[in-house]
Every structure is written in C-alpha cells, then in structure tokens.
Amino acid sequence: MGTELLNVASPDCAEGFFAGAAARCVRLHRAAGLGDLRAVLELRAAARDGGGPAVTLDLLGHSTRGHHLLRLGTTAIDMLHPPVARFFRELAAEDVMGRAGIVRVRLLGCETAVTEAGRRTLRMLAYTLRVPVYGTLVPLMKSHSGPDGFDPVFGHVLVEAAYL
C-alpha cells in the first residue's frame, strides 16, 4: 500500500502475533486502551512535525467472541459504544490522525470484517475518520506478519469498509 506502518498492538496480542526466536516487528507500540492509543498518535504527530511519509495505522488485537470486534486491552472497538465513538470523533475533530500522517487504518484481528457488527464498525469508523478503514476476512496468524508488521503479500485477506 506504499505507506509507512504504525503498528499499535494490544498487550495481550503483541507477543503472540509477533513472537519468534527474534522480535519479528521492530516498530511495535502497545496500547492497553484508547488512552494509550491516543498517546501513541500524539507522539507520532509531534515527531512528524507536519512532514514525512503517509502512514498506515495498523491496530492489532484479538477480536471479541461472537461479534469479532477488535480489542485493545479490554476495550472493544465498537462504534455503537458511546465512549468509543466519542474517542474517534474527538480524534477527527482535533485532526490527530491528519497531524500524525494517517491515511488509512486497518483493524488486524481475527475476522474483523466478517460479522454485521464488525462491518458496521468499519463503515462508521471510516465515516468518522474520513480515511479508508480495512478489516480482515480470516483469522490472522503469525505467518501474516513480518519484520515491519502485517505482510503485504496477504493484502487479499483485507477488505475496505467502502466495499461492505
């Protein structure tokens, strides 16, 4: 997709997805919740200082049972949950994503684009953030990652919210 990757993983997922004899992902941030995610984005925005390459934000976590919504720590990314929706509306209103150079977001958890709840969240997130948002069609495994994060050879397991 031609952008720099910003990998932000739920602590309970980071080691499992990127585990191996050596650290598989060299640029991995951890976020146990929305506050941690905002801190990572604000740091990225400050470091970017108005310049730099376009960035793909990869949020990595386990998905919830049943609805397959991505989790960061104990927080499910569910745009029907008012605190979650408010968090992303505030990011958009304060142009945090733009200042951080984020041009697309990918929810990398197992089957985040399979259920109606997951597809709805992807569409609402794309509408709120005004960037393309992608979810996954299959369970993700270690083999889907490489040293920089999600391996682009597996792009076919992603679907953009606009096509749901």
ChimeraX attribute file (.defattr): number of C-alpha atoms within 10 A of each C-alpha:
attribute: neighborCount
match mode: 1-to-1
recipient: residues
	/A:1	9
	/A:2	9
	/A:3	14
	/A:4	15
	/A:5	21
	/A:6	22
	/A:7	23
	/A:8	25
	/A:9	28
	/A:10	24
	/A:11	18
	/A:12	18
	/A:13	19
	/A:14	20
	/A:15	15
	/A:16	12
	/A:17	24
	/A:18	24
	/A:19	14
	/A:20	11
	/A:21	6
	/A:22	9
	/A:23	13
	/A:24	18
	/A:25	20
	/A:26	13
	/A:27	13
	/A:28	20
	/A:29	18
	/A:30	20
	/A:31	23
	/A:32	18
	/A:33	18
	/A:34	19
	/A:35	11
	/A:36	17
	/A:37	19
	/A:38	17
	/A:39	12
	/A:40	19
	/A:41	23
	/A:42	17
	/A:43	12
	/A:44	19
	/A:45	20
	/A:46	13
	/A:47	13
	/A:48	14
	/A:49	11
	/A:50	11
	/A:51	11
	/A:52	11
	/A:53	14
	/A:54	16
	/A:55	21
	/A:56	21
	/A:57	23
	/A:58	21
	/A:59	22
	/A:60	30
	/A:61	28
	/A:62	28
	/A:63	23
	/A:64	19
	/A:65	9
	/A:66	9
	/A:67	18
	/A:68	24
	/A:69	31
	/A:70	29
	/A:71	25
	/A:72	26
	/A:73	19
	/A:74	14
	/A:75	16
	/A:76	20
	/A:77	25
	/A:78	22
	/A:79	22
	/A:80	13
	/A:81	11
	/A:82	9
	/A:83	14
	/A:84	16
	/A:85	18
	/A:86	14
	/A:87	15
	/A:88	21
	/A:89	16
	/A:90	14
	/A:91	18
	/A:92	15
	/A:93	12
	/A:94	11
	/A:95	14
	/A:96	20
	/A:97	25
	/A:98	19
	/A:99	18
	/A:100	26
	/A:101	24
	/A:102	24
	/A:103	18
	/A:104	22
	/A:105	24
	/A:106	23
	/A:107	26
	/A:108	29
	/A:109	27
	/A:110	23
	/A:111	25
	/A:112	31
	/A:113	31
	/A:114	18
	/A:115	15
	/A:116	13
	/A:117	17
	/A:118	27
	/A:119	26
	/A:120	17
	/A:121	25
	/A:122	30
	/A:123	21
	/A:124	19
	/A:125	23
	/A:126	19
	/A:127	15
	/A:128	18
	/A:129	23
	/A:130	14
	/A:131	16
	/A:132	19
	/A:133	26
	/A:134	27
	/A:135	27
	/A:136	24
	/A:137	18
	/A:138	16
	/A:139	14
	/A:140	21
	/A:141	12
	/A:142	14
	/A:143	11
	/A:144	17
	/A:145	19
	/A:146	16
	/A:147	14
	/A:148	16
	/A:149	21
	/A:150	23
	/A:151	12
	/A:152	14
	/A:153	9
	/A:154	12
	/A:155	12
	/A:156	10
	/A:157	17
	/A:158	19
	/A:159	20
	/A:160	19
	/A:161	23
	/A:162	13
	/A:163	8
	/A:164	13
